[in-house]
Each structure stands twice: as C-alpha cells, then as structure tokens.
Amino acid sequence: MLVQLRPPAPRGADAPAGEFSAERAYAQARTVAAGTHAAGSPAADQVRAHLVGVLRGLGLETEVQETIGTEAGQLSGAAGGATLARVRNVVARLPGTGSTGRIFLVAHYDSVQVGPGGNDDAAGVSAILEVARALTAGPRPRNDIVFVLTDAEEACLCGASAFASGHPLAAGGGVVLNLEARGNGGPVIMFETSRRNAGLVRVFGRAAPHPIGTSFAVEIYRLLPNDTDFTAFLDHGFVGLNSAYIDGAAVYHSPLDTPATLSRSSLQQHGDNALGLAREFGRVDLGTVRAGGDATYFPVPGGLARYPGTLTWPLALIAVAAVGALGWLARRRGRTSWPRLLAGLGLGAVPLVGAPVAAQLLWLGVTTLRPGYRELLDPYRPLAYRLAVLALAAAVLFAWYALLRRRVGPAALAIGGLGWLALLGLVLAALTPGGAYLASLPALAGAAGGLVALAVRPSGPSAAVAVTAGAAVGVVVLLPTVVLLFPALGLGLGGVAALFAVLLGFAALPVLDLLHPEAGGQRGMAALRARRAAAVPVLAAALAAAVLTGVGLRVDRFDAAHPVPTHLMYALDAGTNQARWLSLQTDPQEWTARYVDQPVSVRDEFPVLGDAKPLAGPAQPAALPAPALTVLADTGAGDRRTLRLRLQPQRPVRLVALHVAAATATVLRATVAGRDVPVQRVDDGGPWSFGLVFHAPPPEGIEVEFELATRGGPVSLRAMDASDGLAGLPGFQPRPPGVGILGSHSSEMVAVARTYSF
C-alpha cells in the first residue's frame, strides 16, 4: 500500500516524444520560477511572454486575455465590498477533430509576493507545457483541449474567474483539470471534484497512470474555506478534477519555494496523470462524463476502488447488522457475554479519545520547545514526528488492550472495536457520505471474517484465513488515509491521524483476539506472565514515541537552509506621517520582537487587514506617497450623490484599496474600472460601509464611481496601496541567517494610506 503512494521515478529528457518527461518539464519550471513574479509585476510580464512563446512554438492558437477579474470563492479581500484585479491569462487551444466539448488544463503562473513559486505553481504550469508538447507530438484528439495559464490566483482567483465568466472558449463549460501544489513533493492527490462525479472518477481510475484520490478528501475539502482556481470554474458550471501534491508544506508560499526544492518524481506523477486524462477525456463523448451521482472511491493496490454513492447507506446499515450478528454468535458460542460486549463497546471510546488527546499534547510539548513550528504548516523534516504520533497512538491502544483483555475479554474488545467502526460509518454516511467507506467497509469485512471464523473450527486454518482477510480489508482501506492525513492537516492536527490509526487498530484486533479463545482466562502465574507479555508492546511503543520525538527535535533544527519563519510589515499613515511596524505573529521570534510588542487594532487605519489585531511597534516614517484620489465628476441632489473618482498609485505597488467611511455615507451602487460590483450592506458598527481592493493596478490607476446616500456633509474615503519589500526602510535591519520570511500574503508588505474628504 505504501509503495503505491510513492510518486514514480522521473523520466529523463530523452524520453519518447509522446511521453511526459519530468526533466523537460523541470527546465520550464526553472524559467517560470526564476524569481518572484506576483501578478502585475514586470517579472510576471517576462514569464507570460515566455509562456506565449512556448505555446505558439508548438503551433497552438495562443492569445493573452487581458481584462478585469473579480474575486472567486471565499478569499479575504475587502470586508463588505469587492476584490478585483487586472489580469492577463495565457490561453491556447488544440482543436479537436470532432469535438463533443472542451477539456481545460489549468494552472496559475503568478507567484506570491515573497517567493518564486517553484512548486506553487511553476510545477503545474511546467507540467501543462510538457503535456501540450506531448499532445502536439501525436494525433489530434477528438475534443478541443484548451490550456489556461491564469493570472492573479494568489491574489483573488481573479484570472480564473475572468476566464470562466467571460472568455468565448469558456462558453458552454467543459471538463477542467486543475494542477496545484502546496508543498514540494509527495504523491499527487486528486482531492476535489465537481458534484455528480461518478463519470469523472470512472475516467480518472482508468486513465490516470497513478490514480491517488479519496472521496473522503473531496467531502472534507468541500467543508473547508479553502479555494483554488478550480473554485472559479465550479462557480460557473464547469465540471472536473483538482489535483495537487501537498507534502513538504514548510516551503509553501515562502522564499524557499524554489525550483531546486521541486520533487521531479511528484512532477512526473502530475504530468503522467494530466497527460493520461487529457488523452482520455479528449477521446470520449464528454456528454457521458456528467451522468450519475457522486462516487465513493479510494486507492487500493493496483488502482482505484470505486462504487456508487447510492450504496453508502446500505453498506453502513449492513455493517451494523453484521457486527451485531457477530456479537450474537460470539455469545452463543460462549466466547463472551452481553455485559462484556457492552463493556467492550463502551470502553472502546478510551483509545478513540485518548490517542488524539495524547497526540495533541505531544505536539503542544514540541511547540513549547520549538515555538517556530507554530508558524509552519509542517516542520521541514516531519517524518520522525509523524512516526512518534503513530507510536503514541499504538501505545494508547496497546495499553487499553493490555489492561482490559483479562477483565472484559478479547472477543468483547474486538467486537466493541468493530462496533465503533460500524457506528462511525453511520455518522459519516450522514455527515460526509464519501468518507463512510473508511468505517463501514472495515467493520463489514471484520465482522464477516469473524462470523466465518466462528462458524468453522476456531483453531483451524480456515478461521485464520477468514479473520486475517477481514482485517486486511481494514488495513487496505485505512492505511493510505492515515499516511495522507499527516501532510494534509499538518502535525498541528496530528490527533486526527492518531484517531484513524486507532480505527485501523480496531480493524486489526480480531486477528489477535478471535483466534485466541483462551486469552483472558488465565489464573495465577500464567496470568502474571500474560500481563507482563502484554506490557512489552505498550512500553516499546511508548519508548519509540519518546525516541522519535527526540530524533525529530535533533534532526529538524532551524538553520540558514531551514529558517524560523517571521512575519513583519510596515504601515504608514501619510496624512499624519505616523508609521508602525506590524506583525501577525502572536508569539514573535526574537528578531521580530525588536520591532513589535503590543497588540493593536488597525481596522480604522488599514481596513484591508480586517479585524486582525497585529502586534505593533513604532517605526520611522518613510518618504512614501499615498495613492492619489481625485474627483472626476460630482453630481446629485439632496442626500443622494454620485462621485466618479480616479485612484492612482504614486509608486510601484501590487494593490490599491478604497474604503468609504460609514459615518459619512452609505454606498448604494459601485462601479470599478467600468464594471458593476456587488454592494453588500455592512451593519457591524465598524467604521467602513464599503470597501474595494484592486490587485495589479495599471500605472494610470483605476476609475471608481459610487452612488451614495450621504449624511449631509463631506464624504470621507480611505485610500491605501501596498508594495512589497522592507529593505531600504528607515530602521529596518536585514534578517540574520536562520531567520526567514513567513509564507503569508501580507509578509513584507509596505502599506501607505491617507484619508480624503470631498
């Protein structure tokens, strides 16, 4: 099972023309991620020109879509207002021979403002370029294939939103294959789908050479406030699959996200899957992939297991019935009693609660010793810590079993564990149907194995085979989830992985217990020897957890190559000439503490930061101009007023913002850069009635028109812009070796604001 989760070996540059080569793709990634290239920057212009050249060199119809995009999904922009961006998407098309629809291969070519995006998302971009090369080297597909390299994903998903809502090729929708990365390696996981995904999953299972994905991940992701470009396409009626590798998240959105950290093996898997899916979706009638409901699916040795989601409740109910039948038969055969069965079920809650709590306490202790971990999604080298969590979960489970097997009985404990799996299957079927398989299938298989074992000669080989086969199903189903939960959630939520490790242990208990009817019945010296023997795995697992934690602390130290992350930004009120250092770290490192000390609210002065209360400290004012806000037209009568304004940055910036003071006016209608934007009424007692954020503004600025209900006096507006890079600011000292920059959209921000009244 674990071998299946390993990415494939990368193919060299001499791979056949029709195959994907990670080395060829990596050469493109090095060019794309040669430096930081946030949306609107000159570096982004260079990257875009390179992409256009490569795609046109392949003979593809290529264009740049330059337009205004609006925010998609749930990213934070301007509370109660709108987020927009000037975007320039690169779009190329490979025409089909008899198209039944379109396939869209999507990745974003912009990076965050503090890192080059070697993985996020130069990996996706370079994979698409190599897929395009491989496709053009062979026969044309039946269906159109469109390559969409989006802009401003990091800022607001605005490039994808602009394409999906306004590009002619997007009319009618299609199948989207989005390629992402949140880390620097590990298996590529298909973690999100559109709804009614049965047809899509069927194609994924047969066409992706390395199909790793779980319907549980899809269910969980739908509940979270996370978004990628895929969100924008879903919002506009597209269907498709979203894939990413997510291990090595310590480099995510940081200066360390360079091409040098990119795993060629993960890149190979990304490309192999994208090429296989593009060819298969390019071949089939796309009308057939939209049929059916949601599927349940998960990785198994040799491929992807799947079945219709309509079987979720029947399987969950059958699992409960099978475990109940196992308990009845075990009692009838004299292996246990009803009181013991009830005790086994009730006491099964102990490891289910104890292991996650122990894992969280372990990580609390580690972060107390190593506070810098609190700012990371995962340590730089997390393996020892992950193994420590699993060892700790095993210690809790072994201790529970050792203490109760004589008093409650091994059969009751095993059936109680299966009972918890069956009950959890019902809960998951109700809350996250795509995840119910994680509990229902192990419970059903374990109960079936137990029933066979009790129906035949208990000490014979048939019983052993039956029980072992039932437990093996639980291992196959649960082990990949335990492994993948660590990079997905990070060690800060290691308790979740510990919980599923206990469930895996419950699935395996019948192998030990139902084959040993004499267990729990010893007396005298035999009982003493049994207790001593049972203590061995408990002590071994606990010792392993302690040793592995120590190894993690020793191996994963902060140094120049693996710096402790720090967050710092600079905020200047140009109207009062007052400046502050700000940090979003709640427990700042020694370097950051030189600049900030007390939490403050900056909602009134810098509303883009929202309700956050960063730590602040005084700073020397820099000679930086605020954005200019000029009146182009002012009309109206009574308390109704229409203001047409130009908001123009006076220095190179990556965003501008404008907020209307609630005490002076309410915004009834807003137009930004010629586009109507929705106005959400804000009545939270705050200082602002409406706000907008505009990323990648042109040098000439943007036009904004407000229709206002005024309070009878002047209208106050707060204008702000933001650039990146603290070097050169008065009082700033460069970070020493071993101190790095936190991967955050506000790290290194230089914000300048001023209030205007008209």
PyMOL commands that set and color helices and strands:
alter all, ss='L'
color gray80, all
select helices_A, chain A and resi 22-32+42-57+122-136+153-156+158-166+168-170+198-207+215-223+229-235+249-251+259-261+264-283+286-288+309-332+338-347+349-369+371-375+383-404+410-431+433-435+437-455+461-489+491-513+524-555+590-593+607-609
alter helices_A, ss='H'
color red, helices_A
select strands_A, chain A and resi 61-70+82-94+102-108+144-150+175-181+185-193+239-247+295-300+303-308+564-566+569-573+578-583+598-599+615-619+628-637+640-648+655-661+665-672+675-677+688-695+702-710+716-724+739-741+749-757
alter strands_A, ss='S'
color yellow, strands_A
deselect
rebuild
show_as cartoon
